[in-house]
Structures are given as C-alpha cells and as structure tokens.
Amino acid sequence: MSETDEHPVTADWLTDVLRAGGVLPHGSVEAVDVVSSWLATLSRVRRLVVRYSDSTAAPAHIFIFLKTTRAGLSPALRDVGQREVAYYRDVARYLPGGLVPRCYSAVWDDDTSRFSLLLEDLTATHAMISEWPVPPTDEQSRRIVQVYARLHACLWDHPDLGTTIGTFIDAPLTDWFNRYQERFAAFADDLGDRLSPRRRRIYERAIASGDRRADRHRTRRDLTVVHGDAHAWNSLHSPDGDVRVVDWDSWRLAPATDDLAYMMAVHWYPERRHRLEDALLRHYHEALVDAGVRGFGLDALRHDYRHAVVRQLSVPVFQHSAKLPAAIWWSHLERIFLAFDDLGCEELLA
C-alpha cells in the first residue's frame, strides 16, 4: 500500500483539519511537503513542512501520525488509532502543558477505521533516549518516572474518571480472561517445552485468579489514567531534561503501577532492576506527593507494583497473539518472570 493509498496529504485537507481544530484562524495552507516518512510498529509517521498563505498562529512544522491496520496485524489492534484520538480529544485537555505533545487535530473515521493526528513537532528539541533496546541512563529513568508521577497525579481519582474519561471495571471480566486463556493456549502450544511446566502452572493460576485480583480496580480508589505501553522509548527527551510522553493508544483506567511495572519489570534485566527498582519507586512516590496526591503511602505503592507485575505476565502472550516479532515478546517473557520471582509474586496467586 502506498502512502497516497493510506492517506492523502494535501494543502486543502490540511487547511480543513487545522480550521476545524481552531488552529488556523485565517488564511490557508498554501503548500505541504512530506520531508520524512517511516513505518512504526502500528502506524505510518510523517513529518510535514507547511507553508501558509499569510502569517498565522499555526505551527510552522507539525508531525502527522497516520495509523491504519497494517498487513498481518491482529484485528484486536485495529482500534489503537481510535483510542489515541480519544486520548488527545477527551483526556489531554485535563493536563497542563509540557507533559505530552500539543495536539492540533485528532480525527477518527468509523467508515474506514483510519485516524489522523496532527501533533506538535518536537524533533528540533527532543529525541528518544537511545536505540532500542538500550535502556535509559539512571538520571533519565528518574526523569521518566517523575513525569509519569505528574501525569498520574493530574487525573488521580478525578471525578470525571469513568464518565467522560474511560470506563471502570465493574462486571466480571469473563470475556477478557477467556481471550487470555485462548491466547495462552496458542502461546503454550507454540513454545512447547520452551515454556516450563512451572511457568505454565503460574499462567494457569494467574488467569484463574485474575478476576478476583481485578477487585483492586473495582474499588475505584487510587486509580488514574495509565499509558499502558510505558516503555522508555515512548518518552522524548530534550538536552535540558524536559520529557514528553507519546503514543497514547493503549491508555486505560488502572492503578498507576501498571506503567511502572511495564517500564521496569517487563523491559529491564535483573542487574539494572535490582539496582534501581525500589529507588525509582521511592522517587516516583515523592513526586506523586509533591504533585498533590495524598493518602497513598509507599507501602501501598509497593503492594500495587507487585500485583502489576502479575498483570504484566499477559504482555508476551498478547504480543504473540498479535503476531509481533518474537524479538519483542520472547525477551519480555524472560524478564517478567525474573521480576515475578524476585518479588515473590507467586504468593499473590493463592
């Protein structure tokens, strides 16, 4: 499929969406050029240079994120664009500036299952921390958990959670755990004896006890909007320490530690995790308190973190079912089990 087939980028189209978003109060887009284009895991990303018919307040450069279903993707991934549009349309407006990129337009088309996002161009000031899978430095890790603390605090137990922002878990999660069970069966069959009997039993217990453990979500207390895919490469960093979090297509309402466990337990090997994990939990908690969250102690955070590690067992299973490369999910499987064992999470399945 060519870029033109996926989504045409024309001056008239860009004029219409910028006007609809209130970004182009007068004048029009005279010309737009795609200066770079690349495929991400689930999307096409293009950087545009825009020229206007007269001087306006519109941005000189913008990113355009076009996410459509790619060949071979699981149908379960086809709504990721819709979710990111919902984040920038319904959630980001609650945040102060400087935490996520500014969004100029967010559009989802039900008929084509396509979406477009026009986002602030940060390429001149921000960059990813490193080439995947090289982890962030210690200081970068501190900055990342600090910005997540600020993001989480903005919507911590917010009265709009579950109404205009996301949905709470109330009913039994029967369908979700049935899908988990089906995907795990295929995962285990594919791996054969590369998945040990002990790990199979742990998965079976985690799935069987999962809806009971979801009672933590049903309390509707100490919940927030989590990113859901909070690996370090979904943050952009400037040389002066500013951090912006990007790629919000997996957000949901959950305990904040889901993001911390995904960042550390899923992606870090034991030496790094042993050295930094608890220190970063403490640093995160201090930042959370500084941002105004009260009544959620460090022990509660550590308890939630261990339960979040159990939930992260599902990550390699669902990534396998979505046909993501084994280079991604195989290492996640090994690392999450190392964290699961180090933190004594098996007792949480009783």
N, C-alpha and C positions, 0 to 999 in steps of 0.2 A: 504494500500500500504506500503510495507516495504521500509527501507532506500535503500536496494540494487535495488529495482524496480525503485525508484525515480532517483537515480544517483549513479553509482558505484564509489567508491573512491579506486583507485589502484595506485601503485607506477608508473606503466607505464603511466597511464592517467595524473598523476600529473607531471611527467617528461615532457610530451609533452606540457602541457599548460604553464609550467614555462619556457621552452625553447622558445616557441612561443612568450611569453611576454618579452623575453630578461632578465629574472631574473636568469636563470640557465646557465651561460656561458660555463660550462664544468661539467663533471660528470653527475650523475643521482640520482633520488630518489631511495634509497635502500629499505626503508620501510615507511609506513604511517599508523598511528593508529588514529582512532576516539576516543578521550578521553571524549567528551561530545556531546550530540545531543539533540536539543529541537525544538519544533514547535512554530514559531511566528505566527502572525495573517495570513500572506500570504506566509510563506516560512518555509523551514527547515534550521536550523543553526547548523553547526557542527564545533567543534574545533579539529584541527588536530595536532598531533605531528609527525614531519617528520625527518627522518634520511637520510643523503646523502652518496653517495659512496666515496666522498672525500670532502675536505674543499672547500667551495664555498662562494660566497657572498649572496647566497639565505637565506631567513629568517629561523630561527630555528623553529618558530611556526607561523602558519597562520590560520586565520579564512576562512572558506569556506561557502559562502552563496548560498544555492540552493533553488531557488524559482520556484515552479511549481504550477499549478492550483490544489487547494485542493477541495475535495468534498464539494458541496454546494455553492461554490463561484460563483458570477455573472460572465458571460462572459466578462463584462466590466472590470474586474480586471485581465484578462489573459495576458495583455501586460505590467504588472507592472515590470516584470523581464527585458523585453526588454528596458524599459525606464531607469532602473537603470544601465544596461550595457551601454546605450548611454551616461548617465551622466559621468561615470568613463572613458569611451573611448573618448568622444568628449568635455566635459566641464571641468573636474577636472584638465586637463593639463594646464589650464589658471591660476590656483590657486597657491599661494606659499605653501610650506609645512606647516603642523601643523594645518590645518583647517578641513580637512577630513582625514579619514584613507588612507594610501597609498594602491593603488590597483595594484596587481601583474598580474592579468589576468581578463578580462571581456569578456565573450563569450555568444552569443545568438544563438540558433538553431531554424531556421524557421520551420523546419520539425516537431520538437517535442514540440515547444513552451516552451522550457526549457532554463534556463541560469545558468551559474556558475560565481561566483565572488570569487576571491582569494584576501582577504584583510589583511592588517596589523593586527597582533594580539595585541590588546590593553588591554587584560584582566589583565595583571600584573600591569598596571599603571592607568587604567581608569575604571570607573564604572558608571552606571546610578545613578541619583541623589537620587532616593527614590523608594519605591514601589508605582506603580500606584494605585490610583490617587493622592497620597500625593504630593503637588506642591513643586517646588524648594524653597530654602531659598531666602531672599531678595538679598543677595550677589550673589548666584548662578544665579538668574534671571538677574542681571546686567551683569554677565559674558556671559550669553547666548545671550542677545541682542547685546552685544559688538562683539561677534564672528559672529553673523549674519550681523552686520554692515560691518565687514571686508569682509565677503563672498559676500555681495551685492555690495560693492564698487568695488571689483575686476572686475565685469562684468557690472557695471553701464553704460548704453548707449554705450556699447562696439561695435565697428564697425562690429564684427562678429555675433552679435545678428541677428537672422532671416535668416542667411546664413548658416554658419557651426554650429551655436548654436541655436537650437529651431526654432520655427516659430512665426511670428507676427500674430495678429488678423487683418484681412483686410476686408474680406467679412462678410456679416451679419451672425450672429450665430444662424440661424434659426434651424438647426438640433439640436444643443446643447440645446436650450431653449424648443424645442419640447420634448426632452427627459426629461428635468427638469419638464415640465408640466405633462408628463405621470407619472413620478415617484412621483410627488407631489400628483396627484390624488389618486394613490395607497396608499401613506403615509396617506393622509387625511381620506380615507375610513377605513384604518386600525385603526387609532386613534379615529375616531368618535368624540364624544363630548369632548374627552380629548384634542382636538385642538380647541380652542375657535373660535367663528366667527370672532373676530378681527384679530387673528393670520392668519386665512385662507385668509382674505382680504389682509393682508400685503404680504403674499406669492404671491397671485394673482397679486398684484401691482408690486412686485419685479420681477416676471417673465415677466410681460408685459413691464416693463421699462428696462429690463436687457440689451437688445442690444443697446439701447441709452446710457446707462451708460458704456458700453464697448468702447465708443468713447475715454475714457481716455486711453485705451490700444492702440487705433489706432493712437494716437499722436506720438507713437514711441519715446517719450521723457521720461526721468526719469524712465526707465524700467530696469529690471535686471533679473537674474536667481533666482527664488524663490524656496524654498524647497518644498512647497506645503503640507507638513504634519509636520509642525514645532512645535509639542508639545515638552515639556521639556524632555521627555524620549527618544527622538531621538537625544539627545546630551549625550556624555560620558565625565566624569569629572575626573581629577586627583586631588590628595590632594593638589598639589601646584597651582591649579587654571587653568590648561590647559584644553581647551574644544575642542572636536572634534564632528562634526555633521555627523550623519549616516542616512542610509535608504533614499536614494535619488530616490525612484521610482515614485514620484509624481511631479518632478520638471517641471517648465514651465517658460515662459517669462511673467512677470507681474509687477505691482507696488510692491515695497518691503514690503509695509504694509500688504500684504496678509499673510506673515509669522508672523508678529507681532500680527495681529488680531487673527490668528489661535492659537497662543500660549496663548494669554491673554483672549480675548473675548469669545472664544469657551471653554476654559478649566478652567477659574477662576471664582469663585463666587464673588458677589459684594463687600464684605468687602475687600478682597485682591486686587481686581481690582481697587477699589476707592483709595486705599492707594498707589498703585504702578504704575498704568497705565500711568499717564501723566509723572511721574518722569522717567519711563523707556523709554518713547518716547523721552524725552529730552536727556537722556543718550545715546540712540541709535543715535540720530541726531548728538550729539557731536562726537561720534565715527565715524560716516559716514563722517563728515567734516575732522576729523583727518586722515581718510583714503584717502582723496583727492577729495571727491565729492563736487562740487561747484554748486551754482545756484538753490539749492533745499532747501528752507527755512523750519523752524519748522512749520509754519502755513500750508505750503503745505503738510508736513508730516501728520499733524493732520487731514487735509481735506481728504487725501488719506486713512487714517486709518478709518474714519467713513464710507467711501464707501466700504472699505474692510470688515467691519462688516456686511454691507448689503449682500455682496457676500457670507459671511460665513453662511447665512441662508440656503444655499443649502447643507451644510455639513450633517446635520442629515437626510435630505431627501435621498441623495445618499448613505449614510451608511445604511439606512433602506433598500433601493432597492438592495444593495449588500449583504443583509442578515447578516450584522454584528450584534453582540449581542445587545439587547436593553439596556443593562447596559452601552454601549458606547454611542449610539445615543440619548437616552432619556435625559440624563443629558446635552449633548451638546445642545439639543433643548431648554431646560430651560435657560441655561447660555447665549446662543447667543441672546435670546430675552431680557433678562435682560440688556445686554450690548446695544442692539439695542435701547431700551427705554431710558436708562441712557444717551446715546449720542445723543438723538434726531434725530435718523436716518430716522424716517418716513418722514420727510420733504424732504429727498433726493429722494423719490419716486415720488414726484409731477412732 
